[in-house]
């Protein structure tokens, strides 16, 4: 499967999210740490993937994972560290028996991290997405950079898009295998 997607950054977003995915009606920021809302990333197993900004390739990988990363106001160091662990340890690559039993850490594949605030959109009502659930740009950039840093400390071959830029993302999905990963 071959896809080309375009993404762009948004203006500052208000901070309020109700964690419906966790079955709660209180904002995540007001919830106790044990009940924290999950951080979201969309992972795709790819044969290859790349990111282009203003006509220049800024990141590219061969076989591995393309990860679209959404940060929300409640995402902090705990969720970011846990997401890095899950990205590197999630078993989506085939073993010798053809079962999804091997992780990115085991295969040594590439990891392409792309910030994508639209993944955090609230789409529950209306005909237009609301981005009030996305982290403000400064907070999201800090969190995204922390995720990149942790992944680079633990894994070789980590590439990124450019935060806040209009990006063209090209990929060849292997499978297709795509998961919405939550911490």
N, C-alpha and C positions, 0 to 999 in steps of 0.2 A: 504494500500500500504506500503510495507516495502522496505526501501532503505538503502544501506550503501555507503557512499561517502568518498573519501580520498582527503585531501587538504594539500598543503605545502606552505611555504613562498617563496617569490621571492627575488632576488637581488634588489638593489636600482633601482628605476624607474625614467626616465626623466619626467619633468613636462610640459605637454602641452595637453590640451583637448579641442576639439571643440564640443560645445554642440549641436549636431545635433538633439537630442531629443527635445530641446527647439526651434528648427528651426533657429538656429544662426550659423554663420560660423566663428565668432571670438572666440578666446580662452576664457574659462570661467574666468580666472584670470584677463583678460583685460575688462571684461564686468562690467557695473555699478551694484551696489548691488541689485537694483530692478529686474534686469534681471539675477540674479545668477542662475547657473545650479543646478539642484536638486541632493541631496544626494540619493544614492540607497541602498535599503535593500530588500532581498527576504524573505518574511514571509511565513511560513507554519503552518497551524493549525494542531497540533499533539495530539495524545493520549499519546505518550511518545517520548522522544528523549534523546540521550546521546552522549557524546564526549569522545573518548579514545585517550590518547597520550602515546606512548611507553608501551602499555599493561595495563595502568592504567586509570580508569575512572576519568576524571577531572571535568565533569559537567553532570548533568542529571535532567530532569524534568518529571512530569506526564503530565496531560492535560494542554495545553497552546500553546505557539508559539515558534517555532524554527526560528531564524532570522540569515540569512547570510548577513553580513555587509560588504559593499565595501566603502572604502574611496578614494576620488580623491583629487588632489592638491587644488581644490577650496573649499573643505569642511572645514568650520570653526565653531566656537561656535554657530552661528545662525542656521546653517543647522543641527548640532549635537543635539542641544536642540529641534529643531522642529521634528527631527526624533524620539527622545525619546517620545515626546508628541504623535506622530502618532502611534508609536508601542504600547503604553499603551492605547490609545484611539480609535484605529481603530476597527470598529465593524465587527468582523468576527465570532462571536459565536452566536449560536441560542438562540432566546428568547422562550417564551412559545408557540408561534405560529409557531415556526420553521424557522423564518426569521433571517438573520444575523443582529442582532440589539444590541448585547452586546459586550463590549470591554474586553480586558484582565484585565483592572482595575476593571471592574464590576464583572467579574467571579473569580478574585483572582487566576487565573491560573499561571503556571510557565512560565518563559521567559529564553530561552537559546540563548545567543548571541555568534555567531561564526564569527570571522574575516575571510573574504574571498576575497582576492585581485583579484581573477580571475573573479569575478562578474563585475569588472570595466574594463575588457578587451575590446579593440576595435576589433570587429569581422566583420567590414563592408567589408573588402576585403581580398583576399588571402585565403590560406588554413591553416593558422596558426594564433592564436590570438596574438595581440600586447598588451603589458602591459604598454605602455607609458602613458596611461590614468589613471593608478593607482597612488595613493599617494606614495611617498617614504616611506620605512618601518618606519623610526623614526616618521614622521608626522602621518602616519596611526595608529601606536601604540598609540600615544598621543591622537588622535581623538577617537579611539576605547575605550580607558580607560575612556575618558570623557563621552562617551555614557553610558558605564557600570555604572559609578558613578552616573549620573543623574537618570538612571533607578532604581538603588538600593535606591536612596533617595526617590523615589516616589512609589516604588512597592516592596513588599516582594517576595521572591522566584526567584531571578535573579541568573542564573548560566552562566558560560562562558566556552569556549574552552580555548586554550592556544595560544596567539598571536605568529605567526611565526613558530609554530610547525607543523609537519606532523600530521594531525588529522584524525581519523576514526569517522565519524558522522553517527549515526544510528537513524532512526526515523520511526514512524508509523504515516503516514499522515492521518488526519481525514477528509474525504470528497471524494476525495482529495480537499483541499482548499489551494491554493498557489497564492500569489500576489507579483508583483514587486512594492514595495512601494517607492514613490519618495516624497521628501520634497516639 
